[in-house]
């Protein structure tokens, strides 16, 4: 660094000292150093910086940045190689080497934050799009554009196959959509034009023709001057425009590390980082746990309708993959639609995992009866193969005939329930896994009605599975009198004490949709990753008094995956008629002692219901940890259902770089006052001198609750009236709002609170939009490049002392669209951006016209209505 900048040198030395002492993680060190360089580096210092950087080693550990992790999934850039047609060399490309070694390899290997900053300052790469495009990818290679190169026709491959249905070759259907060889949308025309947008950072070209289908401008509009995607820097501000506390801004929270490597729950000698994708884990499950149940399916009355073991799941998935490889003209990275109903979870899981093994990209479609949406998704993703069941195909025939609809053109339909199992011959070896970067594309609607597909990569899945597994593993299972957690592990992943006696197999009871969001992540992917058993039931099951409690008891559930409406129905039914639950089944009393955690998929925390759920339903059902197992789970339904925050016992929160207790802040202020009194000579030793008030340390794993001042909240300010037990006692005070926390951000996540209108970092205790960056998050939308750049790779600004211009941080975040704040390092969400009402208030005071904006949240208005109107307990 420049010798004349002594202040920067001092701060860098202090930062190096913190890293050496272990007070900060490597990722936190990189991010803090980047911020320091952003503040002090000027244009006149670039020449000197460049000469000295040649002497230093800019490389560091992986930063975990989501923006580069998905672009660099295949490792360093490789020279382009053309893929041959399948009939000439099917899947002959060499697989990537797995140099995992003995360390956790769920992280990507992008350039570090400091490295990216230095590259920009030195002029090596100045465009983020060029930077991401520089990473090679053997999967995203444009294909030749001549019909002679690839025989796209399926003639002769599917003729006579009883599991396949091609509407284009059937009589009785009009060909308004065009045949495969016609001028309309066809296999040949779309696949030959795939080079137009074949995975350009998972986005392709901006689809101007279908822009109305995706919706227009939303909360992520880039029209503001401070937008991350603005081509020009923010305008200079005059001295009069600078507010008083301009320097005060809350820096992004530094990421926590996973404290240990994740091992197979069924074999502590197998490191889970040895598996690159879920397909490899499934093969492992089929070998080592062949007879263990993988999925149970229950109907609305709790009756078992289907079940399957891991050996059968692996065998059927291999069969689906083999048929896709042998009997289709699909290439690695092509999209395959999965059209199943929520009750067909086994068929869906088999098809999904079969796509993973075959190396194609799955597109789950959960709107089976919405033919307009189905046709749109098939066209958007260029999916020319759809997997479904015989019953669904018959229903499609009936509905299309009755409503005089048209089949999507160029799409072949396969019935996976007729595939059977894979039985390899003695000399046949299991084909190697050669998966593309992308695992599946999940489409969902934003609150504005926009339909967008989020791209999920295999590495994204594996990293999130590692985080979830670590969280579940460290749940304390002993009673409240225990003083040591037997689930704690050392840095190598070994148990510090004797391992817990409980079974390594978790029983996951869920009624969420298994085809999307948290239902897919926890009910299917996590079950495969940990070798656990998923018991799935229909959502209507919770409406029968006592049935939900009976199923929890019957299957000895350890992990409950639910939402507030279902839990409220079950808990309130018990309050109305307790004996209906207790006497639901003769000789079987309800017993929830096996439950470790109740994961609640939600965007806002209902703290008042937690008291009823824990004290009036879980505890009477014989669970001594009733209040400890309640875990609201902050997921992002618009962005693939990815988990952002949930209660955990992993620790490491002291490294996030924020005060973990408001008492610590008050205590530091008191210490400064005491020091001032001592230096002025006004202290007294009478009565023992000055004594400090000691407070009992709160548990950092509890669900924090705060009581906020409503008037301050209208001005986007957070004024904490009370916390914890005091907040519960004073919850009914007028002019207050009770809000609950989710927990700390998941491991390896960097979180910031940003003003959504200006992209400026918010001050502490200010309402702003939650921005987050993590390897567990997706890299972008499917074929929406502009939205991807704006939403998934947003960059915030911050003011620095002495500069009227806000400076851009070299960090990229995902804009969640959730408004909230950070208190004691935990995430508090007040609602969606679209759920906030902005009221303009105008008045005249002393002859001067005044105006201000006041903010209200729909969630808070609903809460007030529920408290006022009798016999309303849900909405």
C-alpha positions in Angstrom: 0.0 0.0 0.0 1.0 3.6 -0.2 3.5 4.6 2.4 1.8 8.0 3.0 -1.4 6.4 4.0 -0.6 5.5 7.6 -4.2 5.1 8.6 -4.9 2.4 6.0 -1.7 0.6 7.0 -2.8 0.6 10.6 -6.2 -0.7 9.9 -4.8 -3.4 7.6 -2.3 -4.5 10.3 -5.1 -4.6 12.8 -7.1 -6.7 10.4 -4.2 -9.1 9.9 -3.8 -9.4 13.6 -7.5 -10.4 14.0 -7.0 -13.1 11.4 -3.9 -14.4 13.1 -5.6 -14.5 16.5 -8.6 -16.3 15.0 -11.1 -13.6 15.8 -12.3 -13.4 12.2 -12.7 -16.0 9.4 -10.8 -16.0 6.2 -13.9 -15.0 4.3 -14.6 -12.2 6.7 -11.0 -11.1 6.4 -11.3 -10.9 2.6 -14.6 -8.9 2.8 -13.3 -6.5 5.5 -10.1 -5.9 3.5 -12.1 -5.2 0.3 -14.1 -2.6 2.1 -11.0 -0.9 3.5 -9.4 -0.8 0.0 -12.6 0.6 -1.4 -12.5 3.5 1.1 -8.8 4.5 0.8 -7.8 3.6 -2.8 -7.6 6.6 -5.1 -6.8 6.8 -8.8 -3.3 8.3 -8.0 -2.4 5.2 -6.0 -3.2 2.6 -8.7 0.3 2.8 -10.3 2.0 2.1 -7.0 -0.6 -0.5 -6.0 0.1 -2.4 -9.3 3.8 -2.5 -8.8 3.5 -3.8 -5.2 0.8 -6.3 -6.0 3.1 -8.2 -8.2 5.2 -9.0 -5.2 2.3 -10.2 -3.1 0.2 -13.3 -3.6 -3.4 -12.2 -4.2 -4.8 -15.7 -4.1 -6.7 -16.8 -1.1 -9.2 -19.4 0.0 -12.5 -19.5 -1.8 -14.7 -16.6 -0.9 -17.9 -18.6 -1.3 -19.3 -15.9 -3.7 -22.4 -17.2 -5.4 -21.9 -15.0 -8.4 -18.7 -16.8 -9.4 -19.5 -20.2 -7.9 -22.0 -21.1 -10.5 -20.0 -19.7 -13.4 -16.9 -21.7 -12.3 -18.5 -25.0 -11.5 -16.5 -26.9 -14.0 -13.3 -25.5 -12.7 -10.8 -23.4 -14.6 -11.5 -22.3 -18.2 -11.1 -25.1 -20.7 -10.7 -24.9 -24.5 -14.0 -25.5 -26.2 -14.6 -29.0 -27.5 -17.5 -30.1 -29.6 -19.9 -32.7 -28.3 -20.6 -35.5 -30.7 -24.1 -36.8 -31.4 -25.2 -39.6 -29.1 -25.3 -42.3 -31.7 -21.6 -41.6 -32.5 -20.2 -41.1 -29.0 -22.8 -41.1 -26.3 -21.5 -39.4 -23.2 -17.9 -39.8 -24.1 -16.7 -36.6 -22.6 -14.3 -37.2 -19.7 -15.7 -36.5 -16.3 -14.3 -33.8 -14.2 -11.6 -34.8 -11.7 -12.6 -34.7 -8.0 -9.7 -33.4 -6.1 -11.6 -33.1 -2.9 -9.0 -34.7 -0.6 -10.0 -34.7 3.0 -11.5 -31.2 3.3 -15.0 -30.0 2.8 -15.5 -29.1 -0.8 -19.0 -27.6 -0.9 -17.5 -24.2 -1.6 -16.9 -22.9 -5.1 -13.5 -21.6 -6.3 -14.1 -18.1 -7.6 -11.6 -15.3 -7.3 -11.6 -13.8 -3.8 -13.4 -10.5 -3.1 -10.0 -8.8 -2.8 -8.8 -10.4 -6.0 -11.9 -9.2 -7.9 -11.5 -5.7 -6.5 -7.8 -5.6 -7.4 -8.5 -6.9 -10.9 -11.0 -4.0 -11.4 -8.6 -1.4 -10.1 -5.7 -2.7 -12.2 -7.9 -2.6 -15.3 -7.6 -6.3 -16.0 -11.4 -6.8 -16.1 -13.8 -4.0 -15.7 -17.1 -5.6 -16.8 -18.8 -8.0 -14.6 -20.5 -9.7 -17.5 -17.1 -10.2 -19.2 -15.7 -11.6 -16.0 -18.4 -14.2 -15.7 -18.3 -15.0 -19.3 -14.6 -15.8 -19.1 -15.2 -18.9 -17.1 -15.3 -21.9 -19.4 -18.1 -24.5 -19.4 -18.0 -27.6 -21.5 -21.8 -27.9 -21.1 -22.7 -24.5 -22.5 -21.1 -24.8 -25.9 -23.1 -23.5 -28.8 -24.1 -26.2 -31.2 -23.5 -26.1 -34.9 -26.3 -24.6 -36.9 -26.6 -26.9 -39.9 -29.2 -29.7 -40.1 -26.6 -32.0 -41.6 -24.5 -31.9 -38.4 -27.0 -33.5 -35.9 -29.8 -35.9 -36.8 -32.4 -34.4 -34.5 -35.2 -36.6 -35.7 -36.3 -39.5 -33.5 -37.4 -41.6 -36.4 -36.8 -45.2 -35.5 -35.9 -44.7 -31.9 -39.3 -44.5 -30.2 -41.5 -46.5 -32.7 -43.3 -49.3 -30.9 -42.4 -48.1 -27.4 -45.4 -48.5 -25.2 -44.3 -45.9 -22.6 -43.9 -43.1 -25.1 -46.6 -40.8 -26.5 -45.9 -38.3 -29.3 -49.0 -36.2 -30.2 -47.5 -35.2 -33.5 -47.6 -38.8 -34.8 -51.1 -39.5 -33.5 -54.2 -39.1 -35.6 -57.1 -37.0 -34.4 -55.0 -34.0 -33.3 -54.7 -30.9 -35.4 -51.2 -29.8 -36.2 -51.7 -26.1 -35.5 -48.5 -26.1 -33.5 -46.5 -27.5 -36.4 -44.9 -30.8 -36.9 -41.3 -31.6 -36.1 -40.4 -31.0 -39.7 -42.8 -28.1 -40.3 -42.3 -24.4 -40.1 -43.7 -24.0 -36.6 -41.9 -24.6 -33.3 -40.1 -27.9 -33.7 -37.3 -30.0 -32.2 -35.0 -29.0 -35.1 -35.8 -25.4 -35.3 -35.4 -24.8 -31.5 -32.4 -26.9 -31.0 -30.5 -25.5 -33.9 -31.3 -22.0 -32.6 -30.2 -22.9 -29.1 -26.9 -21.1 -29.6 -28.8 -17.9 -29.4 -29.1 -18.2 -25.6 -27.8 -21.6 -24.6 -26.8 -20.9 -21.1 -25.3 -17.5 -21.1 -24.7 -17.3 -17.3 -28.0 -19.3 -17.0 -29.9 -16.5 -18.7 -29.5 -16.6 -22.4 -30.8 -13.7 -24.4 -33.4 -11.4 -22.9 -36.7 -12.8 -24.3 -38.3 -9.7 -25.5 -41.1 -11.5 -27.2 -42.3 -13.2 -24.0 -41.6 -10.2 -21.7 -45.3 -9.8 -21.0 -45.4 -13.4 -19.8 -42.7 -12.7 -17.2 -44.1 -9.4 -16.1 -42.8 -5.9 -16.5 -40.9 -3.7 -14.0 -41.1 -4.7 -10.4 -39.5 -3.7 -7.1 -36.1 -4.4 -8.7 -36.5 -1.6 -11.3 -33.1 -0.2 -12.3 -34.3 3.3 -13.0 -33.0 4.8 -9.8 -29.7 6.6 -9.8 -28.2 4.3 -7.2 -29.2 1.1 -9.0 -26.4 -1.5 -9.1 -27.0 -1.8 -12.8 -26.8 1.9 -13.6 -24.2 2.5 -16.3 -23.1 5.8 -14.8 -21.9 6.4 -11.3 -24.2 8.1 -8.8 -24.4 11.9 -9.0 -22.2 14.0 -6.8 -23.9 15.4 -3.8 -23.4 18.9 -2.4 -22.5 19.6 1.1 -26.0 20.6 1.9 -27.4 17.3 0.7 -25.3 15.3 3.2 -27.3 14.2 6.2 -25.8 14.4 9.7 -25.1 10.8 10.3 -23.9 10.0 6.8 -21.0 7.9 7.9 -23.1 5.6 10.1 -23.9 2.5 8.1 -24.2 -1.1 9.1 -21.6 -3.1 7.2 -22.6 -6.5 5.8 -22.5 -9.3 8.4 -19.5 -11.6 7.9 -20.1 -15.2 7.1 -19.9 -18.0 9.6 -18.0 -21.2 8.8 -19.3 -24.7 9.2 -17.4 -25.7 12.3 -16.7 -29.3 11.1 -16.8 -31.5 8.0 -20.0 -33.2 7.3 -20.0 -37.0 7.4 -22.5 -39.6 6.3 -24.9 -40.0 9.3 -24.8 -43.8 8.7 -21.1 -44.1 8.4 -18.8 -41.6 10.2 -15.9 -42.6 8.1 -17.4 -41.4 4.8 -17.0 -37.7 4.1 -19.9 -36.3 2.2 -17.7 -33.9 0.3 -16.5 -36.9 -1.8 -19.9 -36.7 -3.6 -20.2 -34.1 -6.3 -23.9 -34.3 -6.8 -27.1 -35.9 -5.5 -27.0 -38.6 -8.2 -23.7 -39.9 -6.8 -25.2 -39.9 -3.3 -28.3 -41.9 -4.5 -26.0 -44.6 -5.8 -24.3 -44.7 -2.5 -27.7 -45.0 -0.7 -28.8 -47.8 -2.9 -25.6 -49.8 -2.0 -25.3 -49.2 1.7 -29.0 -48.8 2.7 -30.8 -51.0 0.3 -33.7 -52.1 2.6 -34.3 -48.9 4.4 -37.6 -47.2 3.5 -37.0 -44.0 1.5 -40.5 -42.6 1.0 -43.9 -43.3 2.5 -47.0 -41.8 0.9 -50.2 -41.3 2.9 -53.6 -40.2 1.7 -55.8 -37.7 3.4 -57.0 -40.3 5.9 -53.5 -41.3 6.9 -53.6 -44.6 5.0 -50.4 -45.8 3.4 -50.8 -45.8 -0.4 -47.2 -46.4 -1.5 -43.7 -46.9 -0.2 -40.3 -47.6 -1.7 -36.8 -48.5 -0.4 -33.5 -46.8 -1.3 -32.5 -49.8 -3.5 -35.6 -49.5 -5.5 -35.3 -45.7 -5.8 -31.8 -46.0 -7.1 -32.7 -48.9 -9.5 -35.7 -47.1 -11.0 -33.8 -43.8 -11.3 -31.0 -45.6 -13.1 -33.6 -47.0 -15.5 -35.0 -43.6 -16.2 -31.5 -42.3 -16.9 -30.7 -45.3 -19.1 -33.8 -44.8 -21.2 -33.1 -41.1 -21.6 -29.5 -41.9 -22.7 -30.4 -44.7 -25.1 -33.8 -43.8 -26.6 -33.7 -40.0 -26.9 -31.7 -37.5 -28.8 -31.1 -35.4 -25.8 -27.7 -34.0 -24.9 -26.1 -33.2 -21.6 -27.8 -30.0 -20.3 -31.0 -30.4 -22.3 -34.2 -29.7 -20.4 -36.8 -32.4 -19.4 -40.2 -31.5 -18.0 -41.5 -33.4 -15.0 -45.3 -33.3 -15.0 -46.5 -35.0 -11.8 -49.1 -34.4 -9.1 -48.1 -33.8 -5.5 -49.4 -37.2 -4.4 -47.0 -38.8 -6.9 -44.0 -38.0 -4.9 -42.3 -41.4 -5.5 -42.7 -41.1 -9.3 -41.5 -37.5 -9.2 -38.5 -38.3 -7.1 -37.5 -41.2 -9.4 -37.8 -39.0 -12.5 -36.0 -36.1 -10.9 -33.1 -38.3 -9.7 -33.1 -40.1 -13.1 -32.6 -36.7 -14.8 -29.7 -36.0 -12.4 -28.0 -39.3 -13.3 -28.6 -38.9 -17.0 -27.1 -35.4 -17.1 -30.1 -33.5 -18.2 -31.8 -30.6 -16.5 -35.1 -31.3 -14.8 -38.0 -28.8 -15.0 -40.6 -29.6 -12.3 -44.0 -28.4 -13.3 -46.5 -28.3 -10.5 -49.4 -26.8 -12.3 -50.6 -30.0 -13.9 -54.1 -28.7 -14.8 -52.9 -25.2 -16.1 -52.3 -26.0 -19.7 -51.5 -22.4 -20.6 -48.7 -22.3 -18.1 -47.6 -25.8 -19.0 -47.3 -24.9 -22.7 -45.4 -21.7 -21.7 -42.9 -23.5 -19.6 -42.3 -26.2 -22.2 -41.7 -23.5 -24.9 -39.6 -21.3 -22.6 -37.2 -24.1 -21.5 -37.2 -25.8 -25.0 -38.1 -29.0 -23.4 -38.9 -31.7 -26.0 -39.3 -34.5 -23.5 -41.9 -34.7 -20.7 -41.9 -37.4 -18.0 -45.2 -38.2 -16.4 -47.5 -41.1 -15.4 -50.1 -43.1 -17.2 -52.9 -41.7 -15.1 -51.8 -38.1 -15.9 -51.5 -38.8 -19.6 -55.1 -40.2 -19.6 -56.3 -37.1 -17.8 -54.5 -34.9 -20.4 -56.2 -36.8 -23.2 -59.6 -36.3 -21.6 -59.2 -32.6 -20.8 -57.6 -31.7 -24.1 -60.4 -33.4 -26.0 -63.2 -31.9 -24.0 -61.9 -28.4 -24.0 -60.7 -28.6 -27.7 -57.1 -27.6 -26.7 -53.9 -28.4 -28.5 -51.0 -30.5 -27.5 -47.7 -28.6 -27.1 -45.8 -29.2 -30.3 -42.5 -31.1 -30.5 -42.9 -32.7 -27.1 -42.8 -36.4 -26.5 -44.4 -37.8 -23.4 -43.0 -40.8 -21.5 -44.7 -42.7 -18.8 -42.1 -43.4 -16.2 -44.3 -45.7 -14.1 -43.9 -48.3 -16.9 -40.1 -48.1 -17.1 -39.4 -50.7 -14.5 -36.1 -51.1 -12.7 -32.5 -51.2 -13.9 -30.9 -54.7 -13.8 -27.3 -54.5 -15.1 -25.7 -57.5 -16.6 -22.7 -59.1 -14.8 -20.1 -57.5 -17.1 -21.9 -54.1 -17.4 -20.4 -51.4 -15.4 -22.4 -48.5 -14.0 -22.0 -45.6 -16.4 -20.0 -42.7 -14.9 -21.8 -39.6 -13.8 -21.2 -36.6 -16.1 -23.6 -33.9 -15.0 -23.9 -30.4 -16.2 -23.7 -27.4 -13.9 -27.5 -27.0 -13.8 -29.5 -29.5 -11.8 -33.1 -28.2 -12.2 -35.1 -25.1 -13.0 -37.9 -24.1 -10.6 -40.6 -21.8 -11.8 -42.6 -19.7 -9.4 -44.7 -16.6 -9.4 -43.6 -13.4 -7.7 -46.1 -11.4 -5.7 -46.5 -9.2 -8.8 -47.6 -12.2 -10.8 -44.3 -12.6 -12.7 -43.5 -16.1 -13.7 -39.8 -16.7 -13.6 -37.5 -19.8 -13.5 -34.7 -20.0 -11.0 -31.7 -22.1 -12.0 -30.3 -24.4 -9.3 -26.9 -26.0 -9.8 -25.6 -29.3 -8.4 -23.0 -27.5 -6.3 -25.7 -25.2 -4.9 -27.7 -28.2 -3.8 -24.8 -30.0 -2.2 -23.7 -26.9 -0.3 -27.2 -26.3 1.1 -27.5 -30.0 2.0 -24.3 -29.8 3.9 -25.6 -26.8 5.9 -28.9 -28.4 6.6 -27.2 -31.6 7.7 -24.9 -29.8 10.0 -27.8 -27.9 11.6 -29.8 -31.1 12.1 -26.8 -33.0 13.5 -26.0 -30.4 16.2 -29.6 -30.3 17.6 -29.3 -30.9 21.4 -31.4 -34.0 22.2 -30.9 -34.1 25.9 -33.2 -32.7 28.6 -33.0 -29.2 29.9 -30.8 -30.3 32.8 -28.0 -31.4 30.5 -24.9 -29.2 30.7 -23.1 -30.6 27.7 -24.3 -31.2 24.2 -23.4 -34.7 23.1 -23.9 -33.7 19.5 -20.9 -31.4 19.4 -18.1 -32.3 17.1 -14.6 -31.1 16.6 -13.2 -29.5 13.5 -12.7 -32.9 11.9 -16.3 -33.9 12.4 -15.7 -36.4 15.2 -17.9 -36.4 18.3 -16.3 -34.7 21.3 -18.2 -36.9 23.6 -19.8 -40.3 23.0 -22.0 -40.1 19.9 -25.8 -39.8 20.5 -27.7 -43.1 20.9 -30.5 -42.0 18.6 -30.8 -43.6 15.1 -28.9 -41.9 12.3 -32.0 -42.1 10.2 -34.2 -39.0 10.5 -38.0 -39.5 9.9 -39.2 -36.4 8.0 -42.9 -35.9 8.1 -44.1 -33.3 5.6 -47.2 -32.1 3.9 -45.6 -29.4 1.8 -45.6 -29.7 -2.0 -42.7 -32.0 -2.7 -42.2 -30.6 -6.2 -41.0 -27.1 -5.2 -39.4 -24.9 -2.6 -38.9 -26.2 0.9 -40.9 -29.3 0.3 -38.5 -30.4 -2.5 -35.4 -29.4 -0.6 -36.2 -31.1 2.7 -38.6 -33.8 1.5 -36.6 -35.2 -1.4 -33.1 -33.8 -1.7 -32.2 -33.8 2.0 -33.7 -37.3 2.3 -31.3 -38.6 -0.3 -28.4 -36.6 1.0 -28.6 -38.0 4.5 -30.3 -41.3 3.8 -33.4 -40.4 5.7 -37.0 -41.5 5.4 -39.7 -39.1 4.2 -43.3 -39.6 5.2 -45.4 -37.4 3.0 -49.1 -36.8 3.6 -51.7 -34.7 2.0 -52.3 -31.2 3.3 -55.9 -32.0 4.1 -54.7 -34.5 6.7 -54.2 -31.8 9.4 -57.9 -30.8 9.2 -58.9 -34.1 10.9 -58.6 -33.6 14.7 -56.0 -35.9 16.1 -54.8 -37.4 12.9 -51.7 -35.3 12.6 -50.7 -36.1 16.1 -51.4 -39.8 15.5 -49.1 -39.9 12.5 -46.3 -38.1 14.3 -46.5 -40.7 17.0 -46.9 -43.7 14.7 -43.9 -43.0 12.6 -41.7 -41.7 15.4 -41.2 -38.4 13.5 -37.9 -36.6 14.2 -38.2 -33.7 11.8 -41.6 -32.0 11.2 -41.8 -29.9 8.0 -44.9 -27.7 8.1 -46.3 -24.2 7.8 -48.4 -22.0 10.0 -51.8 -22.7 8.5 -51.4 -26.5 9.1 -50.0 -26.2 12.6 -52.6 -23.7 13.6 -55.4 -26.0 12.4 -53.9 -28.9 14.4 -53.2 -26.9 17.6 -56.6 -25.2 17.6 -58.4 -28.4 17.1 -56.6 -29.8 20.2 -57.6 -26.7 22.2 -61.3 -27.2 21.1 -61.5 -30.9 21.9 -58.4 -32.4 23.5 -59.9 -35.8 23.9 -60.4 -36.2 20.2 -56.7 -36.1 19.8 -55.8 -38.2 22.9 -58.4 -40.9 22.0 -57.9 -40.9 18.2 -56.4 -44.4 18.3 -57.1 -46.9 21.0 -54.0 -48.2 22.9 -51.8 -45.5 21.3 -51.5 -42.2 23.2 -50.0 -39.3 21.3 -46.3 -39.0 22.1 -44.0 -36.4 20.5 -40.9 -37.3 22.4 -39.0 -38.3 19.2 -39.4 -34.9 17.6 -36.1 -32.9 17.3 -37.2 -29.9 15.3 -40.4 -28.5 13.8 -39.4 -26.5 10.7 -42.0 -23.9 9.7 -41.8 -22.6 6.2 -42.8 -18.9 6.4 -41.7 -15.4 5.6 -42.8 -13.7 8.9 -42.6 -15.1 12.4 -45.9 -15.5 14.4 -44.5 -15.2 18.0 -47.9 -15.3 19.7 -48.8 -18.6 18.1 -45.4 -20.1 19.2 -46.7 -19.9 22.8 -49.8 -21.9 21.9 -47.8 -24.4 19.7 -45.2 -25.1 22.4 -47.1 -24.9 25.7 -50.5 -26.1 24.6 -49.8 -28.7 21.9 -46.2 -30.0 21.8 -45.6 -30.0 25.6 -48.9 -31.8 26.5 -47.8 -34.4 23.8 -44.9 -35.3 26.1 -42.1 -33.4 24.4 -39.9 -31.8 27.1 -38.1 -29.6 24.6 -41.4 -28.1 23.3 -40.1 -24.5 23.0 -36.6 -25.5 21.7 -37.8 -27.5 18.7 -39.9 -24.7 17.2 -37.8 -23.3 14.3 -39.3 -20.8 11.8 -37.5 -21.2 8.5 -36.9 -18.2 6.2 -37.1 -19.5 2.6 -37.2 -17.6 -0.6 -40.2 -19.0 -2.6 -39.4 -16.6 -5.5 -35.8 -17.9 -5.7 -36.1 -21.6 -5.6 -37.2 -21.9 -2.0 -33.6 -21.6 -0.8 -33.2 -21.5 3.0 -31.7 -18.2 4.2 -32.0 -18.5 8.0 -33.2 -21.0 10.6 -32.5 -21.6 14.2 -29.2 -23.6 14.7 -26.7 -24.6 17.3 -23.6 -24.3 15.1 -22.1 -21.3 16.9 -19.6 -18.9 15.4 -21.9 -15.9 15.6 -19.2 -13.9 17.4 -17.3 -13.6 14.2 -20.1 -11.9 12.2 -18.8 -8.5 13.2 -21.9 -7.2 14.8 -22.9 -6.7 18.5 -24.7 -9.8 19.7 -26.4 -8.1 22.6 -27.9 -4.7 23.0 -26.6 -4.9 26.6 -23.1 -5.1 25.2 -23.6 -1.8 23.4 -25.1 -0.2 26.5 -22.3 -1.6 28.6 -19.6 -0.2 26.3 -21.2 3.2 26.6 -21.2 2.9 30.4 -17.6 1.9 30.3 -16.7 5.0 28.3 -18.5 7.2 30.8 -16.7 5.5 33.7 -13.4 6.0 32.0 -14.2 9.7 31.5 -15.1 10.1 35.2 -11.9 8.4 36.2 -9.7 10.6 34.1 -11.4 13.8 35.4 -10.8 12.8 39.0 -14.4 12.8 40.1 -14.6 9.1 41.0 -14.9 7.9 44.6 -13.8 4.8 46.4 -16.5 5.1 49.1 -18.7 2.0 49.1 -16.3 0.0 46.9 -16.1 2.4 44.0 -18.0 2.1 40.8 -19.8 -1.2 40.3 -21.1 -2.6 37.0 -24.5 -4.0 36.6 -24.3 -7.7 35.7 -26.9 -9.3 33.6 -27.5 -13.0 33.1 -26.3 -14.0 29.7 -29.1 -15.0 27.3 -29.0 -18.1 25.2 -28.1 -17.2 21.7 -30.0 -20.2 20.3 -33.4 -19.1 21.7 -36.0 -17.5 19.5 -35.5 -13.9 20.1 -38.5 -11.6 20.4 -38.5 -7.9 20.4 -41.2 -5.2 21.1 -41.0 -2.4 18.6 -42.4 1.1 18.8 -45.1 1.5 16.1 -44.7 5.2 15.6 -40.9 4.8 14.9 -41.7 1.9 12.6 -43.8 4.2 10.5 -40.7 6.2 9.8 -38.6 3.0 8.9 -36.8 3.2 12.3 -36.3 0.4 14.7 -36.8 1.4 18.4 -36.6 -1.7 20.6 -38.9 -1.2 23.6 -38.2 -4.6 25.2 -36.7 -8.0 24.4 -37.1 -11.6 25.4 -39.3 -12.4 28.3 -40.0 -8.7 29.0 -41.2 -8.4 25.4 -43.7 -11.2 26.0 -45.0 -9.6 29.2 -45.5 -6.2 27.6 -46.9 -7.5 24.3 -50.3 -5.9 24.8 -49.0 -2.4 25.5 -50.6 0.1 23.1 -48.3 1.6 20.4 -46.1 -1.5 20.3 -45.5 -4.4 17.8 -44.2 -7.8 18.8 -41.8 -9.3 16.2 -39.9 -12.6 16.3 -36.5 -13.5 14.8 -35.6 -16.4 12.5 -32.0 -16.9 13.6 -28.6 -16.1 12.3 -27.9 -16.4 8.6 -27.0 -19.8 7.4 -23.3 -20.7 7.4 -21.1 -19.2 4.7 -23.7 -16.5 4.0 -23.0 -12.7 3.9 -26.0 -10.6 4.7 -26.6 -6.9 4.4 -29.6 -4.5 5.0 -29.9 -2.1 2.1 -32.3 0.7 1.2 -34.3 -0.7 -1.7 -34.8 2.7 -3.3 -31.2 3.9 -3.3 -29.1 0.7 -2.8 -27.3 2.4 0.1 -26.4 0.4 3.1 -28.8 1.2 5.9 -27.9 2.5 9.3 -28.2 0.3 12.3 -31.7 -0.2 13.6 -33.3 0.9 10.3 -35.8 -1.0 8.1 -34.3 -2.1 4.8 -34.3 -4.8 2.2 -32.5 -8.1 3.1 -29.6 -8.8 0.7 -27.8 -12.0 1.0 -24.9 -13.8 -0.7 -24.1 -17.5 -0.2 -23.0 -20.6 -2.2 -26.3 -22.1 -1.2 -28.2 -19.6 -3.4 -28.9 -19.8 -7.1 -27.0 -17.8 -9.7 -29.9 -16.4 -11.7 -33.1 -16.6 -13.6 -33.6 -18.7 -16.7 -33.4 -16.6 -19.8 -33.8 -13.3 -18.0 -30.4 -11.7 -18.2 -31.3 -8.2 -17.2 -33.3 -9.4 -14.2 -30.6 -11.8 -13.2 -28.0 -9.0 -13.2 -30.2 -6.7 -11.2 -31.6 -9.1 -8.7 -29.0 -11.9 -8.2 -25.9 -9.7 -8.7 -26.9 -6.5 -7.0 -24.1 -4.3 -5.5 -24.8 -1.9 -2.7 -23.3 1.6 -2.0 -22.2 3.2 1.1 -21.0 6.7 2.2 -17.5 7.2 3.6 -16.3 10.1 5.7 -15.2 13.1 3.7 -16.7 12.0 0.4 -20.0 13.4 -1.0 -20.2 10.4 -3.4 -21.3 7.0 -2.2 -18.8 4.3 -3.0 -19.7 0.9 -4.6 -18.9 -2.2 -2.6 -17.2 -5.0 -4.4 -19.7 -7.5 -3.1 -22.6 -9.1 -5.0 -25.9 -10.0 -3.3 -29.3 -11.5 -4.0 -32.1 -9.1 -3.4 -34.7 -11.1 -1.5 -37.5 -8.5 -1.6 -38.0 -8.9 2.1 -38.0 -5.8 4.4 -36.6 -6.2 7.8 -33.7 -5.5 10.1 -30.8 -7.1 12.0 -30.9 -7.0 15.8 -28.2 -8.9 17.8 -27.1 -10.6 14.5 -30.5 -12.2 14.0 -32.9 -11.6 11.1 -36.2 -9.9 11.7 -38.6 -9.8 8.7 -41.5 -7.4 8.6 -42.9 -8.3 5.2 -42.4 -8.2 1.5 -41.6 -5.0 -0.4 -45.0 -5.3 -2.1 -46.7 -5.6 1.3 -45.5 -2.3 2.5 -47.9 0.7 2.1 -46.4 4.1 1.7 -48.6 7.0 2.8 -47.7 10.6 1.9 -48.7 13.0 4.6 -48.8 16.7 3.9 -49.4 19.7 6.2 -48.6 23.4 6.6 -46.7 24.5 9.7 -46.0 28.2 10.4 -46.8 28.9 6.8 -44.3 26.4 5.5 -45.5 23.4 3.4 -44.3 20.1 4.9 -44.5 16.5 3.6 -43.3 13.1 4.7 -43.9 9.4 4.0 -45.1 6.9 6.6 -44.9 3.2 6.1 -47.3 0.4 7.1 -47.1 -3.3 6.6 -50.0 -5.5 5.5 -48.9 -8.2 8.0 -49.3 -5.7 10.9 -52.7 -4.6 9.7 -53.9 -8.2 9.5 -52.6 -8.8 13.0 -54.6 -5.8 14.3 -57.8 -7.1 12.6 -57.3 -10.6 14.0 -57.0 -9.1 17.5 -60.1 -6.9 17.1 -62.6 -9.1 15.2 -63.7 -12.1 17.3 -63.5 -15.7 16.1 -60.8 -15.0 13.6 -57.5 -16.7 14.2 -55.9 -17.1 10.8 -55.9 -15.5 7.4 
